[in-house]
């Protein structure tokens, strides 16, 4: 495997501090994230606002981060390791 292909496999994107995003953009990103098909929120009856607040709490506590994928030109929320 060439070095370029190996580098591509390790590309995870660029971390974007959530504080640098416009509040409206961040909220839309979180709403899209929590409303995806297959999102596992259990049967606890969370409202959309509850889910958004949970993700904001996770961002503030550095449990989740915003990552921009250079190749796909998309941003996503991912669990911190």
MIVEX-595080 format. One record per residue (C-alpha): residue in three letters; x, y, z. Coordinates in steps of 0.25 Angstrom, whole numbers, plus 2048, in hexadecimal, padded with zeros to 3 digits. Last residue first. Layout:
- ALA,X,Y,Z
...
This chain:
- UNK,7D2,824,85C
- UNK,7C8,82F,859
- UNK,7BB,82B,853
- UNK,7B8,831,846
- UNK,7AF,83C,841
- UNK,7B0,83E,832
- UNK,7B4,848,827
- UNK,7B5,846,819
- UNK,7BE,849,80D
- UNK,7C0,83A,80A
- UNK,7CF,83B,809
- UNK,7D1,846,813
- UNK,7C8,83F,81E
- UNK,7C5,84A,828
- UNK,7C4,845,836
- UNK,7BC,84A,841
- UNK,7BE,844,84F
- UNK,7B7,83B,859
- UNK,7BB,838,867
- UNK,7C2,845,869
- UNK,7BA,849,875
- UNK,7B4,855,86D
- UNK,7B1,84C,861
- UNK,7AA,842,86A
- UNK,7A2,84D,870
- UNK,79E,852,862
- UNK,79B,844,85E
- UNK,791,842,86A
- UNK,78B,850,867
- UNK,788,84C,859
- UNK,782,83F,85E
- UNK,779,846,868
- UNK,775,850,85E
- UNK,771,845,854
- UNK,768,83F,85F
- UNK,76D,833,866
- UNK,762,828,869
- UNK,76B,81E,870
- UNK,769,813,865
- UNK,777,812,861
- UNK,77F,81E,85B
- UNK,786,815,851
- UNK,787,81D,844
- UNK,783,813,839
- UNK,77E,81D,82F
- UNK,784,82B,832
- UNK,77D,834,83C
- UNK,788,836,846
- UNK,792,83A,83B
- UNK,789,843,833
- UNK,785,84A,840
- UNK,794,84B,844
- UNK,798,851,836
- UNK,78C,85B,836
- UNK,790,85F,844
- UNK,79F,861,841
- UNK,79B,86A,834
- UNK,791,872,83C
- UNK,79C,875,847
- UNK,7A6,879,83D
- UNK,7B2,870,83E
- UNK,7BF,874,845
- UNK,7BA,86F,852
- UNK,7B9,861,84C
- UNK,7C8,860,84B
- UNK,7CA,859,83D
- UNK,7D3,84D,83D
- UNK,7D8,84A,830
- UNK,7D6,83D,828
- UNK,7D8,82E,82B
- UNK,7E2,82C,820
- UNK,7E9,81F,824
- UNK,7E5,817,818
- UNK,7E9,822,80F
- UNK,7F7,822,815
- UNK,7F8,813,811
- UNK,7F3,816,803
- UNK,7FD,821,801
- UNK,809,818,807
- UNK,806,80E,7FC
- UNK,800,800,800
